[in-house]
Amino acid sequence: MGKHKLILMRHAKSDWSEDAAADFDRPLAKRGRKDAPRMGRWLYEHALTPDKLVSSPARRTRETAFCVAEATGFPEKDIVWEQRVYEGSLHDLLEVIHNHGPDANILLLVAHNPGLDSLLEYLTRDQLHLSKT
């Protein structure tokens, strides 16, 4: 088996003006509804269609995941809604990857900041130090 790929994707631009009752229910902004399918098309055009898609169940990540799934041909019914991704800490996100990654050649994780930033820093820390020398 070849190398596994992990794609980290922050949800598309959310609408801060929306009168959502809670952060969890905040939808995508007009720009986000335009950009999310574009992100999916980019993945498809670069042969990065996921064979496993894990997403936070928050509205803006759900909307992003649905757009990306449609653009890549990923079956919407196979999206995994993982509550730990919403407001997920570094530990939570690593656990989600550990649980879902082994059976995927390309795992796409649709999530939120600041958790994604922490995860990216953690996963690239050695490479960042090497590039500074």
KOLMAR-543263 format. One record per residue (C-alpha): residue number from 1; x negated, y, z. Coordinates in nm, 2 decimals. Layout:
{seq: NUM	x: X	y: Y	z: Z}
...
This chain:
{seq: 1	x: 0.00	y: 0.00	z: 0.00}
{seq: 2	x: -0.13	y: 0.35	z: -0.09}
{seq: 3	x: -0.15	y: 0.64	z: 0.14}
{seq: 4	x: 0.16	y: 0.77	z: 0.31}
{seq: 5	x: 0.26	y: 1.13	z: 0.25}
{seq: 6	x: 0.43	y: 1.36	z: 0.50}
{seq: 7	x: 0.60	y: 1.67	z: 0.37}
{seq: 8	x: 0.69	y: 1.94	z: 0.63}
{seq: 9	x: 0.96	y: 2.18	z: 0.53}
{seq: 10	x: 1.11	y: 2.46	z: 0.72}
{seq: 11	x: 1.48	y: 2.52	z: 0.65}
{seq: 12	x: 1.54	y: 2.79	z: 0.39}
{seq: 13	x: 1.62	y: 3.15	z: 0.49}
{seq: 14	x: 1.90	y: 3.16	z: 0.74}
{seq: 15	x: 2.17	y: 3.42	z: 0.78}
{seq: 16	x: 2.11	y: 3.63	z: 1.09}
{seq: 17	x: 2.42	y: 3.85	z: 1.02}
{seq: 18	x: 2.66	y: 3.56	z: 1.03}
{seq: 19	x: 2.88	y: 3.56	z: 1.34}
{seq: 20	x: 2.79	y: 3.20	z: 1.43}
{seq: 21	x: 2.89	y: 3.11	z: 1.78}
{seq: 22	x: 2.55	y: 2.95	z: 1.84}
{seq: 23	x: 2.20	y: 2.93	z: 1.68}
{seq: 24	x: 2.28	y: 2.57	z: 1.59}
{seq: 25	x: 2.56	y: 2.68	z: 1.37}
{seq: 26	x: 2.37	y: 2.95	z: 1.18}
{seq: 27	x: 2.41	y: 2.90	z: 0.80}
{seq: 28	x: 2.17	y: 2.97	z: 0.52}
{seq: 29	x: 2.16	y: 3.32	z: 0.38}
{seq: 30	x: 2.23	y: 3.39	z: 0.01}
{seq: 31	x: 1.85	y: 3.38	z: -0.05}
{seq: 32	x: 1.83	y: 3.05	z: 0.13}
{seq: 33	x: 2.11	y: 2.89	z: -0.08}
{seq: 34	x: 1.91	y: 3.00	z: -0.39}
{seq: 35	x: 1.57	y: 2.89	z: -0.26}
{seq: 36	x: 1.66	y: 2.54	z: -0.11}
{seq: 37	x: 1.74	y: 2.38	z: -0.45}
{seq: 38	x: 1.43	y: 2.54	z: -0.59}
{seq: 39	x: 1.22	y: 2.37	z: -0.32}
{seq: 40	x: 1.38	y: 2.04	z: -0.41}
{seq: 41	x: 1.32	y: 2.09	z: -0.78}
{seq: 42	x: 0.95	y: 2.17	z: -0.71}
{seq: 43	x: 0.92	y: 1.84	z: -0.51}
{seq: 44	x: 1.09	y: 1.65	z: -0.80}
{seq: 45	x: 0.87	y: 1.81	z: -1.07}
{seq: 46	x: 0.55	y: 1.72	z: -0.87}
{seq: 47	x: 0.65	y: 1.36	z: -0.81}
{seq: 48	x: 0.71	y: 1.42	z: -0.44}
{seq: 49	x: 1.06	y: 1.28	z: -0.42}
{seq: 50	x: 1.09	y: 1.15	z: -0.06}
{seq: 51	x: 1.19	y: 0.79	z: 0.01}
{seq: 52	x: 1.29	y: 0.90	z: 0.36}
{seq: 53	x: 1.44	y: 1.24	z: 0.45}
{seq: 54	x: 1.47	y: 1.33	z: 0.82}
{seq: 55	x: 1.63	y: 1.65	z: 0.92}
{seq: 56	x: 1.75	y: 1.85	z: 1.22}
{seq: 57	x: 2.13	y: 1.84	z: 1.23}
{seq: 58	x: 2.16	y: 2.22	z: 1.27}
{seq: 59	x: 2.37	y: 2.38	z: 1.00}
{seq: 60	x: 2.08	y: 2.56	z: 0.82}
{seq: 61	x: 1.86	y: 2.25	z: 0.81}
{seq: 62	x: 2.16	y: 2.03	z: 0.70}
{seq: 63	x: 2.23	y: 2.28	z: 0.41}
{seq: 64	x: 1.86	y: 2.28	z: 0.32}
{seq: 65	x: 1.84	y: 1.90	z: 0.33}
{seq: 66	x: 2.15	y: 1.86	z: 0.11}
{seq: 67	x: 2.02	y: 2.10	z: -0.15}
{seq: 68	x: 1.68	y: 1.92	z: -0.16}
{seq: 69	x: 1.84	y: 1.58	z: -0.17}
{seq: 70	x: 2.06	y: 1.68	z: -0.47}
{seq: 71	x: 1.76	y: 1.84	z: -0.66}
{seq: 72	x: 1.54	y: 1.53	z: -0.60}
{seq: 73	x: 1.81	y: 1.26	z: -0.65}
{seq: 74	x: 1.77	y: 1.15	z: -0.29}
{seq: 75	x: 2.10	y: 0.99	z: -0.17}
{seq: 76	x: 2.27	y: 1.23	z: 0.07}
{seq: 77	x: 2.42	y: 0.93	z: 0.26}
{seq: 78	x: 2.06	y: 0.82	z: 0.35}
{seq: 79	x: 1.95	y: 1.15	z: 0.52}
{seq: 80	x: 1.86	y: 1.08	z: 0.88}
{seq: 81	x: 2.00	y: 1.34	z: 1.12}
{seq: 82	x: 1.76	y: 1.35	z: 1.41}
{seq: 83	x: 1.87	y: 1.56	z: 1.71}
{seq: 84	x: 1.51	y: 1.57	z: 1.85}
{seq: 85	x: 1.40	y: 1.78	z: 1.55}
{seq: 86	x: 1.63	y: 2.07	z: 1.66}
{seq: 87	x: 1.42	y: 2.27	z: 1.90}
{seq: 88	x: 1.16	y: 1.99	z: 1.88}
{seq: 89	x: 0.83	y: 2.02	z: 2.06}
{seq: 90	x: 0.51	y: 1.89	z: 1.91}
{seq: 91	x: 0.56	y: 1.57	z: 2.10}
{seq: 92	x: 0.92	y: 1.53	z: 1.98}
{seq: 93	x: 0.82	y: 1.58	z: 1.61}
{seq: 94	x: 0.52	y: 1.34	z: 1.64}
{seq: 95	x: 0.76	y: 1.08	z: 1.79}
{seq: 96	x: 1.01	y: 1.13	z: 1.50}
{seq: 97	x: 0.73	y: 1.09	z: 1.24}
{seq: 98	x: 0.60	y: 0.78	z: 1.42}
{seq: 99	x: 0.94	y: 0.63	z: 1.43}
{seq: 100	x: 1.04	y: 0.71	z: 1.07}
{seq: 101	x: 0.71	y: 0.73	z: 0.88}
{seq: 102	x: 0.58	y: 0.37	z: 0.86}
{seq: 103	x: 0.86	y: 0.25	z: 0.63}
{seq: 104	x: 0.83	y: 0.55	z: 0.39}
{seq: 105	x: 0.57	y: 0.63	z: 0.13}
{seq: 106	x: 0.69	y: 0.99	z: 0.13}
{seq: 107	x: 0.85	y: 1.12	z: 0.44}
{seq: 108	x: 1.02	y: 1.46	z: 0.42}
{seq: 109	x: 1.08	y: 1.63	z: 0.76}
{seq: 110	x: 1.32	y: 1.94	z: 0.75}
{seq: 111	x: 1.28	y: 2.13	z: 1.07}
{seq: 112	x: 1.24	y: 2.46	z: 1.25}
{seq: 113	x: 0.97	y: 2.68	z: 1.39}
{seq: 114	x: 0.80	y: 2.70	z: 1.63}
{seq: 115	x: 0.78	y: 2.32	z: 1.63}
{seq: 116	x: 0.67	y: 2.30	z: 1.27}
{seq: 117	x: 0.39	y: 2.55	z: 1.32}
{seq: 118	x: 0.27	y: 2.35	z: 1.62}
{seq: 119	x: 0.28	y: 2.02	z: 1.43}
{seq: 120	x: 0.10	y: 2.17	z: 1.13}
{seq: 121	x: -0.18	y: 2.31	z: 1.36}
{seq: 122	x: -0.21	y: 1.97	z: 1.53}
{seq: 123	x: -0.23	y: 1.77	z: 1.21}
{seq: 124	x: -0.48	y: 2.00	z: 1.05}
{seq: 125	x: -0.70	y: 2.10	z: 1.34}
{seq: 126	x: -1.00	y: 1.90	z: 1.23}
{seq: 127	x: -0.98	y: 2.02	z: 0.87}
{seq: 128	x: -0.95	y: 2.39	z: 0.99}
{seq: 129	x: -1.26	y: 2.36	z: 1.20}
{seq: 130	x: -1.45	y: 2.19	z: 0.92}
{seq: 131	x: -1.36	y: 2.47	z: 0.67}
{seq: 132	x: -1.50	y: 2.74	z: 0.90}
{seq: 133	x: -1.85	y: 2.59	z: 0.91}
